[in-house]
Amino acid sequence: MFDLQEIGTSSRFSYWKEVLCNVYVALESAPTSRSNFVGSVTEHPFSNVSVSKISSQRQVITRSPKGIRRDSEAYCFLNLQVKGSCRVIQADRETITDPGEFSIVDSTEPFVHDYFTDEWEMVSFKIPKAMVATKMDIRRDVVARKVSDKTPVGKIVVEYLMSIAQRPDSLEPSALDLNRVMLDFIELSLGQSQDPHQGPRRTFRSGLCRSISNYVELHFANPQMSPSKAAAHFGISTRYLHMVLAEQGETFSQKLLKFRLGQSARNLIDRRFATISEAAYGAGFNDLSHFSRAFRAHYGMSPREYRNAAPDEKYQTRETRKQNA
């Protein structure tokens, strides 16, 4: 991670320009003020793609013909706005991205990113241009075109991109497959698919299933979580949600129960949960009888037996240690 707060104020901007060139490509930066300039960049390699998070104060970043001549490699940058706004200009096209929206630029052509808000943050995917070219024509209405999470497809693609950006290290073993899905998603969201009834549609459902799983994993502790709630989040019908999950061989209830059982097991050996009921309620269960039956069926023992069998005594509660004495 590069954080300008750790650099002396007199050297910050020079260092910032060097960071931009090292992490991305040869770029020129023009901030509204160079005094006490602040900014940070965090980069994670993700197979043949790199994922970075960048933020700073207001500035204009330019890719000029001079910078293009300095670089031998060609990339496409998918830039997803997290905070603030950015005006993107390339190929006589201009758009503004706000949080939850992304656009693509081609490093082999001049472009401008005008970050015109005081505080902004962006997730950037640095993708070899050759990879993108296998899926779509970069020049054909792709660059400087906005995709928004306010559309059903855009919402799924943006959530997919954010799920990678939030935990690239843990997803690294599947990076190649995830990058292929990402390219299919980009193609679909930009309307570049030549046959929407074939591969991209299957990829869309597969990616939607992954997004639903991520959503359930984030919200399973909510006792009100339901298929209708998840379907409303993604702007699809409950029937379609069940159909998508069925193609992957798991129902919504099975997926929800799996996450809740896993969390309840962790709660049972966590001394912060003093009782069995607290461990269950903390994982999203609201019926203790149902919880006990489901837990025994899954783990082959009751919740209390599981807690008492915890191998490390330091994780047991005072209540458990008293029972064991």
N, C-alpha and C positions, 0 to 999 in steps of 0.2 A: 504494500500500500504506500502511495506517495501522498503525504499530507503537508501542505505548505506551512501549517502552524509550527512545524518543527524546524523551519528554515528562517534565517534572519530576514527581516523585512526588505533589506536592500537587495537581496539575491533572489527573492521569491519569484518574481516574474520571469527572470532568465531561466530559472530552474523549471518553471511551469512549461515554458516553450520546449525545453529539452524533453520533458516527460511526454508531452503530446506527440512529439516526433517518434519517441521510442515505443510508446504503447500503440499508437495508431499509424499514421503516415506523416510525411512532411507537411506540417500545417503552420499557418500564421495566425497569431492571436492579437486582437486589439481590444483590451479591456477599457471600460469607462474610466478606470483609475488604476494606476500601477502601484500606488502607495498602499501598503498594508494589504496587498493582493492575497486573497484566500482561495483555496481550491484543493481538491483531493481526487485521486484516481486509485481504484483497486482493480487489478487484473487477475483473471483466472484462465489458464489454458483449458480448453475443453475439446480434446482431440485436435482436429485440424481447424477448429474455430476457437476464438478467444472471447471471453465474456468480461466486460469491464463495467464498473460503476464510476461515473464521473460527476463532479459537482463543483461549482465555483460561484463567484459573483458575476455580475452582468458583463458580457463580452461578445465579440464577433470572432468566430473562427473560420478561416478561409483556406480552401484548397486551390492553389494558384497553378498556372502552367509551369512556373519555376519549380514548385514543389513536386509536381507530377514528373518532371524530368529527373528529379533526384532519386525516385523510387523505381526499383526494377520489378517489384511485386504488385499485383493488382488485386484489390479487395472491394467487396461491397460491405457497407456498414448499415446494419439495421439498428436504428436508434429509437429506443422506447422511452418516452418522457415519463418521469416519475413525479417531479415537482417542477413548477414554473412552466414557462412556454419557450418555444424555439421557432423562429422563422427559417424555413429551409428553402434554398434556391438552387436549382440545377436544371440544365437543359431547357431554359426558358420557361420553367415551371416553378411555381412558388406555393408553399403551403405553410400552415402554422400548426405545430403539434402541441397539445396540452396533455396533462396527466392522463394515462390510459390510452395514448395514441402513439403510433410509430410511423416512421418513414424510412426509406432506403436511399442511400447515395452511392455513387460509383466513384472509386478513387482515381480512375483514369480520366475523369472529366472534372473541370473546375466546379466547385460548389461553395456555398456560403451557409453557415449555421449562425444565425443571429439570436443569441440568448438574451432577450431583451427584458427579462425579469431579474430582480436583484438576487433572488435565491433560486437556483434551479438544480435539478438532479436528473441524470439520464443513465439508462442501461444501454450499452452498446455491444452488439454482436459483430465481431470482425470476421467476415466469411470470405475465403478465397473466391475471387470472381469466377474462376473456372467451375467451382461447385454450383454456383447460382446459375451460370449459363447453361448447365445441363438440364435445368428445370424450366427456364423462362428466358425470354429475350429482354435483356436489361434495358435496351433503348425503347422498348415498346410500352410506353405509358406506365413505367414502374418507378423510376426515380422521382423523388420529391412528391410522392403521392401518399396521402395520409390513410392509415387504417385505424379505426377507432373501436374501442371496447363497447361502444354504444350500439353496435350491431351484433346479432347473435354469433356470427362467425368470428368477427373481430374480438368479441369478448373471450371466446375460447382460445384464440391464438395469443392474445395478450396474457391471459392467465397461464398458458403453457410457457411462454417466454419468461414470465416472472418466476415460475416454479423452477426453471433452470437457473436463473440469475440468483435466486435466494440460496441455492445449495449445490453449486457446480461441483464441489469436491466430492460430495457423497454420491453424485450421479455419474462421476467419471467412468466407472466400469461400463456404463451403457451409453457413453457419449456418442459413438458412431451412429447407433440406431436412433438416438434422440435427435441428432443433427439431421438425419434423413427425414424424420417426421417434421422437424422444424421447417425444412425446405418445402415439403409438401404443403404445410400450413401457409407459408408465405405465398406460394403459388396460388393456393385456393383463395386466400384473403384478398389478393390483388386481382383476382379474376383472370389468372393466366392459364388456368386448366383448359386443355383442348377438348377433353372428354370428361365432363363432370360426373358421368355415370360410372366411371371405372375407378382407378386407383385413388385419386384424391378424395372421392366420397368415402371409400373404405378407410382411408387414412384419417379423414375427418371424424368418423365415428370412433376409431381407435383413440384418437387424441381427445375426443370428448369424454370417452370413458376414463382416460387418465385424469382429465380435469375434474370429473365428478369424484374420482377417488381422492384427489388432492383436497377438494372441497370438504368431503366427508371427514378426512383425516384432520382437517383444521377445526371442524365444528362438531365432531361426534359427542363432545361433552355437553352439548346443549340438549336437554331432555326433549325439546320440541323439534329436533331434527327429524325430517320426514322426506319421502320422495317428492311430495308436492312443493316443499320448501326448496329443495335442491333444483327441481325443474324450473321453478320461478326464477331462481338465481341465474340460470343459463338461458332463460327465455325460450324454453322448449316445453312441450306437453309432458305430463307424467307418463303417459303411454309411450312416448318416444324415448324417455329416459329409461324405462324398463326394457325396451327393445334393445337399446344400445348396450346396456349392461348384460343382457341375456346373451348377446353375441360373444361376450368375453367369459361367459360361463359362471357368472356370479350375480346374485340378486342384490338389490339395494339393502335389504334387511341383513343379508349375510355379511355384506361389506361393513355396514354400520356396527353389527354385533362384533365382528372381528376386531375393529378398532377399540370398542368399548371394553371387551374382555382383556385385550392386551394392556390397556391403561389401568383397568381394575387390578390386574395382577401386579403391576408396578406399584399401585397405591397400597396394596396389602402389605408390602414389605417396606413401605415408607413410613417412618415414625411420625410424620406430620398428620397421618390419618389414624386417629386413636381407635376407631371402631370399624367393624365390617361395613356398617351402613354408610359411614363417611367415605370409605374406599369405593363403594358402589355408586353413591350419588356423585362423587367427584369424577366418575368416568361416564356419566350421562344416564345411568340407570335410574328409574323412578319406581321400580317394583322389585322389592327385595326377594320375593319368592321366585320371580322370573330370573333374577340375577343368579340366585343360588343354583337353580336347575341348569341354566346355561353354562355357568362356571364349571359345575361338576361334569357336565357332558363334554366340555372342551378340555379340561385339565385332568379329569379322572379323580378329583378329590374336591372336598368342599372348600369354600373360601377360607374358613378357619383352619382347616388342615393345611392349606397352602401357606397361610401366614405362619403357622407353627413350624412348618418345615423349612422356613427361610434359613439358608446356610450361614448367613452373616448376622450375628446377634446384634450388631450395632444398628441394623435397620429395623429391628423389632421395637414395637411400642412398649411402654411400661405395662400396659394391660396384658400383652402377649407374654412378657417375661414373668409376670405374676402367675399367669396360667400355667406356664411351663415349670414353675418352681415346685 
